[in-house]
Amino acid sequence: MNIVNIESLESPELDVYSRLTESQLRNRLEPEKGVFIAESLKVVRIALENGFEPLSFLAERKYVNEQIVPLVDGIIDVPVYTGSRELLSQLTGYELSRGFLCAMRRPQLPSFSDVCHGCRRIAVLDGVVNSTNTGAIFRAATALGIEALLLTPTCCDPFNRRSVRVSMGTVFQMPWTYTDAESGVSFYDVQQRLRQLGFATVALALNDNAIAIDNPVLQNIDRLAIIMGTEGDGLDKDTIEVCDYVAKIPMQRGVDSLNVAAAASVAFWQLRPRD
């Protein structure tokens, strides 16, 4: 292991943890050089177990021997930067979650068809922009029977630092990709690609023609794609119209809707494959 004690915050090797924006980390111009930050021991462990490539680690000095050494033992030539809690708080602007960060290489995303191959239940997120919601949806999807996620390009980046943290590392376990490389693509094209792959589509929307989400018709569909829209406005009219079904979650006491992450959890549980 290459343990590097930090006494100064000026080292350029630390830019990735404090001085680069999310956009700079993502590196849209050269995706093969993109980086993301994983936070906390548990989340980093899940990333490593799923084959993600570490570039460096940042840890409070007191955690190194007890927690960090067993985790990174055998990972050659990847620096482990360490310092006091006070110093690292100055670097990141906040206390580290469980004392540990890891800069990792962004993987090449799989193709649309590869993500969907062999799946019976997938979810499509259209314009979900909040990092907390994105992380929560990934966590619910992984736990509740969804086998893959597709995201429109207007969605929040699942490798956003907060999204990764909220997901508790499930962004590293769930197969996912974008529906297209650029924004502005009609959802009709997405729906047609899903249909070619054998999926029926159900839009979650407050619609006069919507059926209840526990309708047996939905449960009996062999391959189903669950379509969810942006916070606040939900799915637009054109997207709803091209879907095979529209479903809503029946609610009581005058409540008209749920947060998108909460709604996703209900939908994923109700529409999961039962065998």
C-alpha positions in Angstrom: 0.0 0.0 0.0 1.1 3.5 -0.7 0.1 5.6 2.4 0.7 9.3 2.0 0.4 11.5 5.1 -1.1 14.9 4.2 0.3 18.0 6.0 -0.8 20.6 3.5 -3.9 21.1 1.4 -2.1 22.4 -1.7 -1.2 19.1 -3.3 -2.8 18.9 -6.8 -3.5 15.2 -6.2 -6.2 16.3 -3.8 -8.1 18.4 -6.4 -10.4 15.5 -7.2 -11.8 15.6 -3.6 -12.3 19.3 -3.2 -11.5 21.6 -6.1 -13.2 19.9 -9.1 -16.9 20.3 -9.8 -19.2 17.4 -10.5 -19.1 18.4 -14.2 -15.3 18.4 -14.2 -15.2 15.0 -12.5 -17.6 13.6 -15.1 -15.4 15.0 -17.9 -17.9 15.0 -20.7 -15.3 15.8 -23.4 -13.2 12.8 -22.5 -15.5 10.2 -20.8 -12.7 7.7 -20.6 -11.0 10.0 -18.1 -14.1 10.6 -16.0 -14.0 10.2 -12.2 -16.6 9.9 -9.4 -16.3 9.9 -5.6 -17.6 7.1 -3.4 -18.1 7.9 0.2 -18.0 5.7 3.4 -16.4 2.4 4.0 -19.4 0.3 3.1 -20.1 2.1 -0.2 -16.5 1.9 -1.3 -16.4 -1.8 -0.4 -19.4 -2.5 -2.5 -17.8 -0.6 -5.4 -14.6 -2.6 -5.2 -16.5 -5.9 -4.9 -18.3 -5.0 -8.2 -15.1 -4.4 -10.1 -14.8 -0.6 -10.0 -11.3 0.8 -10.4 -10.0 3.0 -7.5 -7.6 5.9 -8.3 -6.9 7.0 -4.8 -8.3 7.0 -1.3 -8.7 9.7 1.3 -9.1 8.7 4.9 -8.9 10.1 8.4 -5.6 8.9 9.9 -7.3 7.2 12.9 -9.2 4.8 10.6 -6.3 3.6 8.5 -4.9 0.7 10.4 -8.2 -0.7 11.7 -10.5 -0.2 8.7 -8.7 1.0 5.6 -5.7 -1.4 5.6 -7.9 -4.5 5.4 -10.0 -3.0 2.7 -7.2 -1.9 0.3 -4.6 -4.5 1.2 -3.4 -5.9 -2.1 -4.4 -2.9 -4.2 -1.0 -1.9 -5.7 0.1 1.6 -6.4 -3.1 3.3 -5.4 -2.3 6.1 -2.9 -4.1 6.3 0.4 -4.0 10.0 1.5 -4.4 10.4 5.2 -4.7 13.3 7.6 -6.4 14.6 10.7 -10.1 15.1 10.8 -9.6 18.8 11.2 -7.4 19.0 8.1 -9.6 16.9 5.9 -12.6 18.9 6.9 -10.9 22.0 5.6 -10.1 20.2 2.3 -13.6 18.9 1.6 -15.6 21.5 3.4 -17.4 19.0 5.7 -16.5 16.1 7.9 -16.0 12.9 5.9 -18.8 10.4 6.1 -17.4 7.6 8.3 -13.9 9.1 7.6 -13.4 7.7 4.1 -13.6 8.8 0.4 -12.4 7.1 -2.8 -11.9 8.5 -6.2 -12.9 5.9 -8.8 -12.7 5.6 -12.6 -16.0 6.0 -14.4 -16.9 2.7 -16.2 -18.0 2.5 -19.8 -21.7 2.2 -19.7 -23.4 -0.8 -21.4 -25.7 -0.5 -24.4 -29.4 -0.1 -24.2 -30.1 -3.7 -25.3 -27.4 -5.2 -23.1 -28.8 -3.6 -20.0 -32.3 -5.0 -20.9 -31.1 -8.5 -21.9 -32.8 -11.2 -19.9 -34.8 -8.8 -17.7 -38.4 -9.1 -16.8 -38.8 -5.8 -14.9 -36.9 -2.6 -15.6 -37.6 1.0 -14.8 -37.1 4.1 -17.0 -36.4 7.4 -15.3 -37.3 10.5 -17.4 -35.9 13.7 -16.1 -35.4 12.8 -12.4 -33.0 15.6 -11.5 -32.6 15.4 -7.7 -29.6 13.4 -6.5 -31.3 12.2 -3.3 -34.3 10.9 -5.3 -31.9 9.2 -7.8 -30.0 7.4 -5.1 -33.2 6.4 -3.3 -34.7 5.0 -6.5 -31.6 2.9 -7.2 -31.7 1.6 -3.6 -35.4 0.7 -3.9 -34.9 -0.8 -7.4 -32.1 -3.1 -6.2 -34.0 -4.3 -3.2 -37.4 -4.7 -4.8 -37.0 -6.8 -7.9 -36.1 -4.3 -10.6 -33.3 -5.8 -12.8 -32.1 -2.7 -14.7 -32.6 1.0 -15.0 -32.7 3.3 -18.0 -32.2 7.0 -17.6 -32.9 9.8 -20.0 -29.9 12.2 -20.4 -31.8 14.9 -18.5 -31.6 12.8 -15.3 -29.3 13.4 -12.4 -26.0 11.5 -12.8 -26.2 8.4 -10.7 -22.5 8.7 -9.9 -23.1 12.1 -8.3 -21.5 12.0 -4.9 -24.7 12.4 -3.0 -26.6 10.0 -5.2 -23.9 7.4 -4.6 -24.1 7.9 -0.8 -27.9 7.9 -0.7 -28.0 4.7 -2.8 -25.7 3.0 -0.2 -23.7 1.7 -3.1 -26.5 0.1 -5.1 -25.6 2.2 -8.1 -22.6 -0.2 -8.4 -24.9 -3.3 -8.2 -27.8 -2.3 -10.5 -27.2 -2.5 -14.3 -28.0 0.9 -15.9 -27.4 3.1 -18.8 -28.8 6.1 -20.6 -31.5 5.9 -23.2 -29.5 8.0 -25.6 -26.3 9.9 -25.8 -28.0 13.3 -26.1 -31.1 15.0 -24.7 -34.0 15.8 -26.8 -34.7 12.3 -28.1 -38.4 11.6 -28.3 -39.7 9.0 -25.8 -41.5 7.4 -28.7 -38.1 6.2 -29.9 -37.4 4.8 -26.5 -40.7 3.1 -26.3 -40.2 1.5 -29.7 -36.9 0.1 -28.7 -38.4 -1.4 -25.6 -41.2 -2.9 -27.6 -38.7 -4.5 -30.0 -37.0 -6.0 -26.9 -40.4 -7.5 -25.8 -41.4 -5.0 -23.1 -44.8 -3.5 -22.4 -44.6 -0.1 -20.9 -46.6 1.4 -18.0 -46.5 5.1 -17.2 -46.9 6.1 -13.6 -49.2 9.2 -13.8 -52.2 10.9 -12.4 -54.5 10.3 -15.4 -58.2 9.8 -15.7 -57.6 6.7 -17.7 -55.1 5.2 -15.2 -55.7 1.8 -13.7 -54.8 1.0 -10.1 -51.2 -0.2 -9.8 -52.4 -3.5 -8.2 -54.5 -4.3 -11.2 -53.8 -8.0 -12.1 -53.4 -7.0 -15.8 -50.1 -5.4 -14.9 -48.9 -8.2 -12.7 -49.4 -10.8 -15.4 -47.2 -9.1 -18.0 -44.1 -11.1 -18.6 -41.7 -8.2 -19.4 -42.6 -4.8 -18.1 -40.9 -1.4 -18.2 -42.1 1.0 -15.5 -41.8 4.7 -16.6 -41.4 7.4 -14.1 -41.1 11.2 -14.6 -39.5 14.2 -13.2 -40.2 15.6 -9.8 -43.2 18.0 -9.7 -44.5 17.8 -13.2 -44.1 14.0 -13.7 -44.3 12.6 -17.2 -45.3 14.8 -20.1 -48.5 14.1 -22.1 -46.7 12.7 -25.2 -44.8 10.2 -23.1 -47.9 9.0 -21.4 -49.8 8.6 -24.7 -47.2 6.3 -26.2 -47.1 3.9 -23.2 -49.2 0.7 -23.3 -50.7 1.3 -19.9 -51.1 4.1 -17.4 -51.2 3.3 -13.7 -51.6 5.2 -10.4 -51.2 4.4 -6.8 -54.6 4.7 -5.0 -54.3 7.1 -2.1 -56.4 8.3 0.8 -57.3 11.5 2.8 -57.0 13.8 -0.2 -53.3 13.1 -0.9 -52.8 13.4 -4.7 -49.2 12.2 -5.1 -46.1 10.8 -3.5 -42.4 11.8 -3.8 -41.0 10.1 -6.9 -38.7 7.9 -4.8 -41.5 6.8 -2.5 -43.8 6.1 -5.5 -41.0 4.1 -7.1 -40.7 1.9 -4.0 -44.5 1.2 -4.1 -44.5 0.5 -7.8 -41.4 -1.8 -7.7 -42.8 -3.9 -4.9 -46.3 -4.2 -6.4 -45.1 -5.0 -9.9 -42.2 -7.3 -9.1 -42.1 -10.7 -10.6 -43.8 -13.0 -8.1 -41.8 -16.2 -8.9 
